[in-house]
Amino acid sequence: MSTGWVIGGRFTMLDRIGAGGAGRVWRAYDSHRDDYCAAKLVRQSGPTVRLRVVRERALRLAHPHVVTPYAWYPADEDVLLAMNLVGGGTLETLLGDYGGLPPAYAAELLDQLLAALSHIHAAGIVHRDLKPANLLLEPSPVGAPHIRVADFGIALGEDGLRFTTTGFTVGTPGYLAPEVLDWNRPGPAQDLYAAGMVCWRILTGAGDPESRQRLGSPPSGVPGSLWDVVGRLCAPDPEERPASAEAARRMLAGCGLALDLPARTRDGELLQIFDHLGPPPALDTSRH
């Protein structure tokens, strides 16, 4: 697809800003809203993919820490999903830049993630693929982080419908709860396990966890109370995890960790989330 191409008489594709197994993401201009958006193009390789796309578009969950499509449009062999732009990169990028993050900063990120999960689960949805690469960040050069949960392409609704091939475990190894690896039905507890593994990465600075990862001892400077919360979230037995995302938030609040701003790394470096997108390319209005 070339720059400047218009889809549906509405979306002008400007520049490629991301790619992955689930699709390609462009920055686009939405003439109906007179604003820029992220346009995700998902290939329609069959009815299963179309069902995923319809489900993804249907998950319009208005919440400060969730980003989902607000519109969709067929585009040749693809479906375009229009979403708000989130320009600060991903949590994966932030961890690559700084490594392990300070406990109070990690607690703030985890609390925001759990707030999003509380909202998602209340809507009867299980995300099923939480990982740092699916957690977007708003630019924040000096302020607190603001995380946005994205990519609901393999979400499972309360109706039990799956949008993947029967007989295959869906998700990312290392963030999959043991009960899912043992072929049990996914549920909210799976997302809590993944959230715990995300926080394990935030605190340790390690790469992706192994399947059934053991947490080990807390890194230097990490309070035992925070590590205990992570341990509860990552409990192998789902019955030993917090009963809900809100219950986990209450446990986290009991750690008493307050984020001081401006935030700094453990080495004293200023911790900043920069705008990864920059200004948009010039818009060629002659093609509208």
N, C-alpha and C positions, 0 to 999 in steps of 0.2 A: 504494500500500500504506500502511495506517495504522499508526501507532505502537502497539505492543502486540500486533500480529497474531502468531499462533503458527503456525509451519510444521512439519509432520510431527510435531506433538505434542512437539517438542523445542526448536526455535529461536524465541525471542521477539524480534521485531524492535523495537529501541529507538529509534535515531536514525540518520539518514542521515549518513555520514561521508565519502562520496566518490562520484564518478561519472566515467564516461568512455565511450569508444566500445565498450569490451569489456563494460560492465555497470555496475550500481549497487551500491555497497557500504554496508552498514548495520552498526552495532554491534548485536550480538544477544547474548542470554543462552542458553547451551547447557545445558539441564537435565541432560543425560547426564554432562557434565563438571563441572557446578556452577561454571561460569566464563563469562566474557564472551569473545566471539569476533568476528571480522570475517566477515560473511555477504555474499558477493558473489552478486548475482542476474544471471544471464546469460540473455538471451532465446533461446528455442529457435525460431529462425526457419526451421529446416530440419534435415535430417540432418547437414549439414556442421557446424553449430554444436554439435549434440549430440556429434559425434565430438570436436570441440575440447574440450568440457567433460569428456568421459570421459578424454581424454588429460591434461587439466589436473589432474583429480583423481588420475590414476594416478601423477603425478610427485611422489610423497611422498618427497622427498629430504631426509632428516634431516641438517641441516648448520647450524652457527651463523649462516651468512650467506645462507641460502635460506629463503624462506617459501612453502609450497605447501599446498593444501587437505588437511585431515585427514578430511573427510567431505563427502558431497554428498547432496542430496535434491531430488526434483522438486517444483516449486511452480507449479501452473497452467501458464502459458506459459513459465515460467522454470525454470532449475536453480539451486539454492542451493549455493554452495561455501563451506564453513566453514574459516576459517583463523585462526591466532593473530593477535591484535591487535598492531599495531606503531604506536605512538602519536606518533612524533617527526616526522611529515610525510615528505616526499620530499626527495631530493637537489635536485630542481628548486626546491623551496621554500627550502632552505638557500642555494642560489646566488642566489635572488631577494632573500634577506635580506642577504647579505654580499658578493655579487659574487665576484671571484676569491679563492681561499683560499690560505693559505701553503703552500709546497712540501712541508714535512714532513706537514702535514695531508692534502694531496692524495695524497701517497705512501701514507699509511695507508689512505685510502679505496680507492685503486687496488689495493693489496695485498689488502684484504678482498674486493674484487670479483673479482680473479683467483683467490683461494682458492675462492670460490663457483663460478667457471667451471671450475676444475680438477675439482671434485666433480661438477658437472653434465655435463661432457664425459666423465668416466669412466663415467657412467651411460648414455652413448650418446645424449645429448640436446644439441641446438643450440637456444639460447634464441631467437635471431633478432630480438629487439626490445629490446635493452638501450639504455636512455636514462635520464637523470636522473629522469624522472617514474615510471619503473618500479623505482627503487631507494629502498626505504623506510629510514627511520632510527629507531633506538630513541632515546627521550629520553635526553639526556646533558648536564645543565646545566654540569658542570665536568670530566667525564671525556673519554676518547677516544670518537670516533664509532664507531657499530656499524651497519654497512650490511646490508640484507637484500634480496636479489634477489627480485623478485616478478613476477607476470603471465606465466605460461607458456602463454597462450592460443593462440599460434601456433608453439609449439615443434615441432621436427622430430626424430623419433626415428631410431635407427640402422636401423630397418626401412624408412626412406625415405618413410614415409607423410606426406603433407601434408594439412593440414586447412583449406585455403583453395582458392579457385577456381583451376583450372589456367590458366596464362597471365598471372597477375598477380604482380608482385614484392611480397613481404610484408615489412613492417617500417616504419621511420620514415626518411624522406629525411634525409640528412646523417649518419646512423649506419650506413647500408647500405654494405658494402664494394663497391669497384668491380666485383669479379668477379660479385657478385650483381646489380648493375645491368646487367651484360652477360649476364644470364640463365644464369649458371653455377649449379650445384647448391650450396645453402648447406652450410657445414661449420663446424667449430670456429673456423677462421681468421676467419670473419665476426664471431663474438662478440669475438674479440681486437681486431679493427678497431674495433668499437663501443666497447669498453672504452677504447681509446686516445682516441677522440673524446670520451668522457665525461670523461676526465682533461684533455683539451685545454680543455673548458669549465670544469672546476674551476680550472685554473690561470689562464685568461684572464678568466673572468667574462663571456665573450661569450654570445650567444644560441645557438640551435641552429645547428650547422654547415651549410654548403651541401653539396650533393652533390659528392663528390671534393674536399673542402675541403683547401686548402693550409695547412700549419701556420704558416708564417712564422717569424719570429724569436721566441725565448723571451721572455716578459714579464720585466720588471725583477725581479731577485732570484731567478729560477728557475734552479737549477743546470743547466749544460749536460748533465750526465749524466742528469738526470731528463727533460729535454726530448728527449734521444736515445732514451730508452725509449719515450716517447710517439710519437716519429717512427717507431720500429721497429714498434710496434703498428699504426700508421696507414699503413704502407707500401702503396702502390697494388698492388704485386705480392704476393700472399699467400705466395709462397715466401720473401720477404724479412722476413716477420713472424716472431716467436719461434715455435718449433716447437710449443709448448703453453703453456697458462696457467702451468704450473709453471716452465717455462723463462723466461717473462716475469717471474715473481716473483723468480727468481734474479738476473735483470738488475736488477730494482728494488732488491733488497737490496744490490747492489753500489754503489748511489748513496750509501749510508751516511747516510740521513736518519732521524733519531730524533725522534719527536714529544715535545715538552716540554709538560707539563700544569701549570696550565690553559692550553689553547690560546688564542691571540690572533690576530686578523686582522693584516694587514700594517700597519694603522693603530693597532694596539695595543688594539683593542676585544676584550673577552672573547668568545670564540666558543662559543656555547651552542646546544644542540638541545633545545628546550622540548617539553613534552607538548602536542600539538595537540588532544587529545581531551577532556581534562578528565574529571571524574567522570561515571559513567553515569547516565542518568535513573533515577528510581525504578522498580522492577520491580513490576508489578501481578500478584501471584501468584493473583488470583482468576480469571485467564484460563487458568491451567494445568489 
